[in-house]
Structure formats: C-alpha cells, structure tokens
Amino acid sequence: WSTTGYSGSNFFARNLMIPPLPLTNDLKTDELPVVYTNAPNYIEEWFQTHLVSQDGGPIVVGFDVESVPNAPWIRRSFDGPATVQIAVENASLVIHLVGKDGHPTKAAAPVLRKFLQDDSIVKAGIGIEDDMLELYRWFGDPKGDICSRFDISGVGAENPGQRVALHRLASQVVGVTLKKSKKISASNWGKMPLRENQISYAARDAWAAAAIMAKLHTEDPGCFSPSAIRSLIQGEEVPIAASNKRAIARKVARMRFLEICEHRNKIPRELDEKSRAEAEELQQEIRALAPPPPFFFNLRSDDTT
C-alpha cells in the first residue's frame, strides 16, 4: 500500500495504490490507483479526469454501493447507502457519504446527481437496480432520473433469468481471482474512516465491473461497445421513480403474504379458504411486481435477450 492525503474541515481525500490481484494464468493485474474521499471538489476532479470519451460517444463505468448492514454486532447511526464506488479500467473512486465527524452527509449529492442523470455514462454492476434505488431514496426527492443502469449479471448466464456472481464473471471474462470476504462485506461501512481492506474491497468491486465491460468490448465491440449497450438500455429502462414505486408495492405485498402465512414462504395447507385466496392473489402480485431480469448474453453463441 502507498497513500497520500488531504484533510480539512469535515472533508478529506486519500490517494492509495491497491496491490495487484492474481490472474488465473499465474500473472497479476496492475496496481490500482484509488481516490477515497467525501469531498465534492475531489469527486468532480476525478470525474473530469477519468470520465472522458475518446470518440465523443457514451462511456461505461463500473458501479457499486455499500450500505451499513443490519447486523447485531454493528451500532448503526443511519440507514441507506454509506459508500458509492465508481471505476474505469485503470482507476477507482470510493465516495464515503459520511463526514469526518462520523455523521452522514449529503455534501456529495449535487455532483452525484449530475453523474447519475447523465445518460451518456453507462453505470454497470451486479444487482445495480437495488443500488440505484437506495441512492434514489437517499436523495430524498424525486428530481430527475437515474439513467443508463446496466446489470451485468446476465452476462455468461446459462439461461435467461439466471444471474452470475461478480467473482465468477470476473474469473470467466477477465481471468482475475476476485476474493469476496463475507467479513468485510458485512462490516460497518458507516464508520469513519474506512479501513484499508474495506477501501480495497469496495474499489475492486467497481473496478471488476469496469474491467469485465472493457474486456467484452475488446472481444465483441458490436455487442458490447458503450454505444451498443446504451442503445440496448434505452429501449427497456424503467424510470427510477416507477421502479421505486413497484419495489415499495412489492415489499408491502410480500409483508402481507408473510403475515397471512405465518412467516412461511409457501402457503400452509391448513390456511382457511378466505386467507388462502388472499395469499394466492398476493403471490401473483409479487410475481407481477418483480424487477425485470438482466439482459441475457450467452457468451458462447452471442445471443442477447
């Protein structure tokens, strides 16, 4: 590890070099430069440096969010997102939504909102809809959309509707061994400052999505170029406000279903006729409100649906 930093008032920035990752062919990746910050001016500077299109067209970035887990060993001071990670193939940004005083801050909200509303920047990640919904709720108001959201978990799946985990996809496409520590993923992301292993974990997750997309673009530009991906998204993307409304309705239906079925995932045989009818209706509603599956890319035959 190597690091330099800035600190002032309630803001900070650290520049770190994350050690290489092992590749499946016994080689290693390069070190990864990371900016870890909560300062809006440093975030803007990173955007201006790294979010640059070489041909004036759209670009693809890796994207991820970490939230404070609802775990008995963590004293949570707030709910919702704690960090936002954005990466390109050769750099990563970890934004901590917490001030130096340890309290959550929305100082980065304006610069993040501008980034998220830019439809020329494709935000790629695993389970990205849930991350974006968390951020939408974190903003606390319905201004604007969150555009160009691309869930990469359908890439390399065996069948439509299936989802591929990030570490498997990173190994399959990039040939990199991405270690996923449950201990780190379930750690306190709201604590200031983050530990170096947390920063590394967060930065590499976003980087992995960016590296996967870059490699796919190199191998099949017709299918995986930024322009092709954005065109694919634009025809199908649901506005984030509508997605949030559906998610809330689904949660309400799910809670009512569990209440009727005494917190079982299946309808009990002993349920009376009236309750059974309501439970069956709720099951249909839950299915209808389910988020759409990720785009399916069969890497063996290049099918896309």
N, C-alpha and C positions, 0 to 999 in steps of 0.2 A: 504494500500500500504506500502511496505517496499522496500528500494533501497540502493544499494551501487554502486560506480562507479570508473572509471579511466578516466583520461583526459591527453592528451599530443599532442603537435604539432597540426596536423589537424585531429587527430583521437580521438575517445572516446569509452567507453563501460560502460553500466549501467546494473546492475543486479537488477531485480524487481520481486516482488511476486504479481501476479494479483489475486484479490479477487475471491472466488468461484462463480460459476453460479448456479442458481436454476434448479433443476430437476423436471420433471413433477409429480413425486411421493412425492413432498414436501421435498425432501432431497437436498443436494447441492454437487457439484463437489468439488474436492480438489483445493487448491490454485495452480496457475500455475506459475512456475519459468520461467522468460523471460530474455534473454540477448538482449539488444538493443545496436547496435554498427555499426560502419562503418570501424572498424579496421580489416584488413585481418588476423592478428595473432589470434584475438579473435574468428573470424569466423572459422578458421581452428581448433582451440581448441574445439569449440562447436561440430564441425563435428566429431572429434576424440573421443569425449566423448559420443555422442548420436547416431551417425550413425554406430552402431555396430551390426552385425548379430550374433544371438545366435547360429546358426547352420551352419554358413558359406555360407548360401544362400542369395538371394535377400532380401531387406527390403523395406517397404513402408513408405513414409513421407507425411505429409500434406504440400501443397504448395499454395502460393498466391502471387500476385503482386499488389501494389498500385501505380497509376500514378497521376500526377498533373492534376486535371480536367480542361477542357477548359471552365471556368466559368467567367462571367464578374466581380465577386467580388474577383477574385484571380489574383494577378500580377505574371504571370508565368515567371520564369527566364530560364526554359528549358522545352523541351518536353520529353516524354518517361517515363520509369519506375523511381519511386522515392524510393520505398522500395521493398524488397524481403523478404517474410516470409516463414520459414521452420519449421516444428514441428514434434515431435513424441508425443506419447500418454501422456507423463508426462513433457514435456518441449517445449519451443518455442524460436525461434531466429528471431529477426527483424533486417534486414540489411538495413541501410539507405545509399543510394547511393549519399550522399551529405556530403561534408566536413564541419568541424566546422566553416569554413569561409563562409558557406552558398552557395557555388558553387558546382555543380555536380562533382563527382569524379568517376573514373573507377579503383580506387585502389583495389577494391574487385573483379575485373573482372577475374584475373587468378584463384583464389580459387573457384569462382562461376562457371567458365567454366569447371573446373575439376569435380565439383559436377554434373553439368548438363549433362556432357558427360558420366557419369558412368551409364551404363545400368543395373547394379545390384541394383540401387536405383530407385524405382518406385515413381514418383512425382505425387501425387493425389490431385485433386482440381476441383472446378467448373469452367467451361469455361477455362480450362488450356491452350488450344491451343492459345488463344489470348494473354495470359500472356507470353507464351514461345516465340511467335512471337515478342512481344515487346522487350524481352530480346535479342533475336537473332539480332534484328536491333540495339539495344543499344550497343552490342559488336562491331558493325561496320565492321566486316569482316566475311568471310564465313568459318572460320576454324572449322572443326569438326561438329558433330551433337548435337542435344539436345534429349537425349534418354529417353525411358520409361515414356512417358507422358500418364497419365490416367485420363480421365474426368469422375468424379463420378456422374454427373448429370443425367445419365441414370439409376442409381440405384433406384429402387422403383417407376419408372415411370409407368403410366397406360398403355402406348402403346409405341412401338418403335418410336424413333424420338422425343419423348417428353423429356423435361428436368425438373428436380426437383431442386428447390432453396435450398441453403445451410441450411437455418434456418429450412425449412420443413424436410429435410433429417436428420438433427441433432436431431430434436424432434422425428422423426419416429424411428430412429435406436438407438440413444444414450439415448433418453429421456431427453435431455437438452434443456432449453429455451435459444436460442441464439438471443439476441436483435440486430437488424440491423438498425442502425441510418443513415438516409439519410444525416443528417447534418454532421456527421463525415465522411462518405464515400465521400462526396463532398468537404471536407476541403483541405487545402493546404498541401499535403504530401511532398512537396519540401522544406518546411520551416524547419530550424534547430534551436533548436531541436524539435522533435515531442512532442506534449502534451501527458500526461499520458492516456487520453481517446483514443487518436489515437493509441498509442502503444498497449493498451488493445484490441481495435477493430481489429487491424492487427494480433496480436498474436493469438487471439481466432479464427479468420477465418481459419488460417492454422491448429491450434490445432483441430478444429472441423472436418476437413477432415481426420486428423490422427486418431482421436477418432472413427469416423464412420468406417474407414477401420479396425481398431483394433477390434471393436465390431463385424463386419461382419465376420472377420477371426475366431473369437471365436465361432460364431454360425454356420458357414459353412466353415470349413477350406479347404474342397475340391474345393470350388468355389472361395473363397476369400483369400487364402493364398498368400503371396508375390510371390511364385513361379508360382502359377496358374495365377495370374494377369499378371506377366511378360510374361509368355508364350502366353497369350491372346493378349497382346500388340504387341509382336514381329512379329506375323503373319500379322498384319494390319497397323502398324505405318508407316506413310509417313515421309520421311526425312524432317527435318525442312526447309531446303533450298527450296525444292519443294513446301512445304506448304506455304512458304512466297511468292514464285513466283505466286502461284494460288491466294493468297489473294490480291496481288497487281493487278493482271489481273482482278479479280472480282470487285475491287474498281474502276478501270478505266471504266469497262463496266457499273457499277452502275451510275457513274457520267455522262457518256454519255447518258444513259437512262433517267436520270432526266432532263438533258439538253433538250433532244428531247421532253419530256413530260411536259415541263414547271414546273419541280419540283413536279410533281404528282407521286404517287406510282402506278397508273394504267394508261394504255394508253387511252388518251382522244378520245372520239368519233369523234371529229372534225379534227383529225390529217389527213394530206394528205396521199395518198397511199404509196408514197416512204418512208416517215418518219415512217408510221405505220409498214411497212415491216422491217425497221431497228430496230425499238423498239421491235418488236416481236423476232427478231434474238438475240437482246441483252438480252431479258428475258430468252431465252433458255441458253445463255452463262452464265448468272448469276446463274441459277439453276445448270448448269453443274459444275461450279467452287465452289459451296457451300461446306464448310467443311463437312466431314463425320459426321453423328450423333454419339453421345456417345454409348458405349456398353449398351445394354438394359438388365437389370436384374429385372425380376418380382419376388419380394421377396416372394410373395405368392406361386409361383409354381416353383421358382428357374430356370426359363427359362433364357437363356443367348443368345443374338444375337448381 
